[in-house]
Amino acid sequence: MNEEISLAVTRRSNENLSVCHSFLSRELTDAYAIRSEKG
């Protein structure tokens, strides 16, 4: 029982991490694009 719960928790936090990571990557890409546009 506990093993299943910890697996579910791990899976969920991995999903949250990847969502957070892609969001951060997009933010960084946007910031970089804006900065290079300004020159």
Phi and psi in degrees as GROMACS dihedral restraints (atoms count N, CA, C in turn):
[ dihedral_restraints ]
;  ai    aj    ak    al  type     phi  dphi    fc
    3     4     5     6     1   -61.6    20    10
    4     5     6     7     1   -36.0    20    10
    6     7     8     9     1   -61.6    20    10
    7     8     9    10     1   -44.2    20    10
    9    10    11    12     1   -61.2    20    10
   10    11    12    13     1   -42.6    20    10
   12    13    14    15     1   -62.9    20    10
   13    14    15    16     1   -46.4    20    10
   15    16    17    18     1   -65.8    20    10
   16    17    18    19     1   -34.0    20    10
   18    19    20    21     1   -63.8    20    10
   19    20    21    22     1   -43.4    20    10
   21    22    23    24     1   -63.8    20    10
   22    23    24    25     1   -42.6    20    10
   24    25    26    27     1   -63.0    20    10
   25    26    27    28     1   -43.8    20    10
   27    28    29    30     1   -61.4    20    10
   28    29    30    31     1   -44.5    20    10
   30    31    32    33     1   -61.5    20    10
   31    32    33    34     1   -44.0    20    10
   33    34    35    36     1   -64.2    20    10
   34    35    36    37     1   -44.3    20    10
   36    37    38    39     1   -67.9    20    10
   37    38    39    40     1   -31.1    20    10
   39    40    41    42     1   -64.2    20    10
   40    41    42    43     1   -41.3    20    10
   42    43    44    45     1   -62.5    20    10
   43    44    45    46     1   -45.2    20    10
   45    46    47    48     1   -60.8    20    10
   46    47    48    49     1   -40.7    20    10
   48    49    50    51     1   -62.6    20    10
   49    50    51    52     1   -44.7    20    10
   51    52    53    54     1   -68.8    20    10
   52    53    54    55     1   -35.9    20    10
   54    55    56    57     1   -63.3    20    10
   55    56    57    58     1   -47.0    20    10
   57    58    59    60     1   -60.1    20    10
   58    59    60    61     1   -42.4    20    10
   60    61    62    63     1   -64.7    20    10
   61    62    63    64     1   -44.6    20    10
   63    64    65    66     1   -67.5    20    10
   64    65    66    67     1   -35.3    20    10
   66    67    68    69     1   -63.4    20    10
   67    68    69    70     1   -46.2    20    10
   69    70    71    72     1   -62.0    20    10
   70    71    72    73     1   -42.7    20    10
   72    73    74    75     1   -59.9    20    10
   73    74    75    76     1   -42.8    20    10
   75    76    77    78     1   -65.4    20    10
   76    77    78    79     1   -42.5    20    10
   78    79    80    81     1   -59.6    20    10
   79    80    81    82     1   -45.9    20    10
   81    82    83    84     1   -63.3    20    10
   82    83    84    85     1   -41.9    20    10
   84    85    86    87     1   -62.6    20    10
   85    86    87    88     1   -43.8    20    10
   87    88    89    90     1   -62.0    20    10
   88    89    90    91     1   -45.8    20    10
   90    91    92    93     1   -61.3    20    10
   91    92    93    94     1   -41.0    20    10
   93    94    95    96     1   -65.4    20    10
   94    95    96    97     1   -43.0    20    10
   96    97    98    99     1   -62.8    20    10
   97    98    99   100     1   -43.9    20    10
   99   100   101   102     1   -62.2    20    10
  100   101   102   103     1   -43.4    20    10
  102   103   104   105     1   -65.0    20    10
  103   104   105   106     1   -40.6    20    10
  105   106   107   108     1   -73.6    20    10
  106   107   108   109     1   -26.6    20    10
  108   109   110   111     1   -66.1    20    10
  109   110   111   112     1   -41.2    20    10
  111   112   113   114     1   -66.9    20    10
  112   113   114   115     1   -27.0    20    10
